[in-house]
Amino acid sequence: MSKKPHIAIIVSSTRATRFADIPTAWIKAQAEARSDLTVEVVDLRDHPLPFFAEVASNAWAPSQDAAAVAWQKKIGGFDGYIFVVAEYNRSITGVLKNALDQAYVEWAKKPFGAVAYGSMGGANALGHLQNIGVELQMVPTRNNVRIGGGDFFKVHPGFGGSGKLADIEGSITPSASAMLDDVIWWAKATMAAKA
């Protein structure tokens, strides 16, 4: 197979004061340094979606809302995903949950990894995301990036941090490499299976 997997980096927080832009730029640079995939940032700010109100998942009935259909078309063009996951009150953001619910067919049989962050490294949010992904017939990777504890506060500008993930690269680069390896391996496997 000659086609490189095309992977979306999905930014899951839409707050004006979000931290997400820092890890998004960092993981994008990590991915672009490789020659075995292409990446594109997909920011949920650019895809305002209504709360899910369809008669059913698009696995069972076509979506009627134009924004939902546009979202499905956008994410359907990728071979896998990397979610930049903020942890809000021990789970994923509401806007990410809604974006996941607005599609089904497009997510199915595709891999995803994550860059999760929060005081506990986004562990609860990542666990919830993986459970949701399994229900959507996605393939969650074992390896993911978790930015938590002292590293999180060291770089988060809102807590007096530097705003530079370069300050903690020694902690997170190995897990980023492993996660990207996993996403690419599963993307190639699922692309081949679908072909």
Backbone hydrogen bonds, N-H to C=O, Kabsch-Sander energy under -0.5 kcal/mol:
donor,donor_aa,acceptor,acceptor_aa,energy
7,I,5,P,-0.6
7,I,38,T,-3.2
8,A,80,G,-2.2
9,I,40,E,-2.8
10,I,8,A,-0.7
10,I,82,I,-2.5
11,V,9,I,-0.6
11,V,42,V,-2.2
12,S,10,I,-0.6
12,S,84,V,-1.8
18,R,15,R,-1.5
22,I,19,F,-1.9
24,T,20,A,-2.3
25,A,21,D,-2.1
26,W,22,I,-1.8
27,I,23,P,-2.8
28,K,24,T,-2.2
29,A,25,A,-1.9
30,Q,26,W,-2.2
31,A,27,I,-2.5
32,E,28,K,-2.7
33,A,29,A,-1.1
34,R,31,A,-1.6
38,T,5,P,-2.4
40,E,7,I,-1.8
42,V,9,I,-2.9
43,D,41,V,-0.5
44,L,11,V,-1.6
44,L,42,V,-0.5
46,D,43,D,-1.9
47,H,44,L,-1.0
60,W,57,S,-2.2
61,A,57,S,-2.0
69,V,65,D,-2.3
70,A,66,A,-2.3
71,W,67,A,-2.2
72,Q,68,A,-2.6
73,K,69,V,-2.2
74,K,70,A,-2.2
75,I,71,W,-2.6
76,G,72,Q,-1.9
77,G,73,K,-0.6
77,G,74,K,-1.0
78,F,75,I,-1.4
79,D,6,H,-3.3
80,G,6,H,-0.8
81,Y,111,P,-1.9
82,I,8,A,-2.9
83,F,113,G,-2.5
84,V,10,I,-2.9
85,V,83,F,-0.9
85,V,115,V,-2.4
86,A,84,V,-0.6
87,E,117,Y,-1.3
88,Y,86,A,-0.7
88,Y,91,S,-2.7
89,N,87,E,-0.6
91,S,88,Y,-1.2
97,K,93,T,-2.1
98,N,94,G,-2.4
99,A,95,V,-2.0
100,L,96,L,-2.6
101,D,97,K,-2.3
102,Q,98,N,-1.4
103,A,100,L,-1.3
107,W,104,Y,-0.6
108,A,104,Y,-1.9
109,K,137,Q,-3.5
110,K,107,W,-0.9
112,F,139,V,-2.3
113,G,81,Y,-2.1
115,V,83,F,-2.7
116,A,114,A,-0.5
116,A,145,V,-3.1
117,Y,85,V,-2.3
118,G,147,I,-1.9
121,G,118,G,-2.4
123,A,120,M,-1.0
126,L,122,G,-3.0
127,G,123,A,-2.2
128,H,124,N,-2.4
129,L,125,A,-2.7
130,Q,126,L,-2.5
131,N,127,G,-2.0
132,I,128,H,-2.5
133,G,129,L,-2.9
134,V,130,Q,-2.2
135,E,131,N,-1.8
136,L,132,I,-1.7
137,Q,134,V,-1.8
138,M,133,G,-3.1
139,V,110,K,-2.3
141,T,112,F,-2.2
145,V,114,A,-2.6
147,I,116,A,-3.0
148,G,146,R,-0.7
149,G,119,S,-2.0
151,D,148,G,-1.1
152,F,148,G,-0.9
153,F,149,G,-1.9
154,K,150,G,-2.0
155,V,151,D,-1.4
156,H,152,F,-2.1
159,F,156,H,-1.8
160,G,157,P,-1.7
161,G,156,H,-2.7
162,S,154,K,-2.3
163,G,155,V,-1.3
165,L,163,G,-0.5
167,D,164,K,-1.5
168,I,165,L,-1.9
169,E,166,A,-0.7
171,S,168,I,-1.6
172,I,168,I,-1.4
173,T,169,E,-2.8
176,A,172,I,-2.1
177,S,173,T,-2.5
178,A,174,P,-2.1
179,M,175,S,-2.5
180,L,176,A,-2.6
181,D,177,S,-2.4
182,D,178,A,-2.3
183,V,179,M,-2.8
184,I,180,L,-2.5
185,W,181,D,-2.6
186,W,182,D,-2.7
187,A,183,V,-2.4
188,K,184,I,-2.6
189,A,185,W,-2.2
190,T,186,W,-2.9
191,M,187,A,-2.5
192,A,188,K,-2.3
193,A,189,A,-2.2
194,K,190,T,-2.3
195,A,191,M,-1.8
